[in-house]
Amino acid sequence: MAGLRAALILFVVAGSSGILFRHAAAFQQAFSLSLAFVRHAHSHLMYMGWGTPALAALLLASAAERGGADARPALRLGRWALWASVVLAALAFPSFLFFGYTPLLLGQARLPLSAMLGGVAMLAWYGVAVAWLRAARGTRRDVARTAWDAALATLAFSTVGAWMQASSAIQPLNPVLHQASLHLFLDLFGGGWFVFGALALAFEAAPELDRPGVRRALLGAAATVPFTFLLAVPGDMMSGTGALLRHGAAGAAGLCLLYLAQAILRSRAARAAGFIAPGVMLVLHAGSLVAATSPALLDAGVQAGLRVLYLHVTFLGVLTLSVLAAAEARWGLRGRRAMTAVVVLLIATLVPLTWLWPEAWGGAWRFPAAEAGALGPVVVALYALIRGFGRPA
């Protein structure tokens, strides 16, 4: 519970930097900060400081309930790793905010401080994965455990991209490898670790979903999602085989996730536990992957500026609302319904910034509206921190 509270504090900080970014875009006032650095600080703290430790806290709670043979020492390792992740994310935030990825000159050395802190944080994530593997050893392999395994596997695989990016400081990567490794980390981190983690939370809330069709769809998603990062690599950098792989994987992963989303939405237990909104958001996430099966639709989505909208649907809609639903049921965390409302509002304010919005309806109002929309989740998170935890739902 304490780990989730710390992650929620970092959510407030990260959300505030998102407000700053939108303010700068609306009024051209970034308070002498680089807009690119503010964006890096916002996204990395959401990934490293909110999403990862929040999921880790719930994963460790699940491991404690399963009570494997090595659960007690494994949980101690997991708690140390969780708190290391929180501290390193907090330390990395000002580094990203003021310096981005620019190396700092210390004496005769040029040190990429932000990348270094991120690299050490990845070691903490490995600690969480090891703790889960040890704690869950010998326990029943239900669909929730399989989803947690898939989440941690995609997390570990995504860090290969981060290590490749770090190695480029010594030996620069060619343009194809640079783009591929960048999106292997960022896109698989969100579309794998976060999505499978959210699914695990839904499956724990609804044990009735542990049935053959759901297990097959989950395994299908686990086999294909790792290749979807290729969707973000520019098409002119892709070979014919690579293009076939990315579009085929997107379609298969999207269909599997659509099946899982409809199963969650049809489950009475999942609906009662607050997974209606995350299930709907998962439909939007999965539908985007299915649409990306078509090269023309993928290119149209990129041209329409839908990537930011897609990321917010996945990160806030699927992950954050799932975490709050699980935390409400387990620890009585307040604010889930309010967070659902403000997340939907925030996503709605992003639509006018894309080409989905008719040009005739455009205007300067869109940017202040997006800034106002970003305020909602921060206010609700502060409310949850102040009101604290009550009786579990």
Order of alpha helices (4+ residues) and beta strands (2+ residues): alpha-alpha-alpha-alpha-beta-beta-alpha-alpha-alpha-alpha-alpha-alpha-alpha-alpha-alpha-alpha-alpha-alpha-alpha
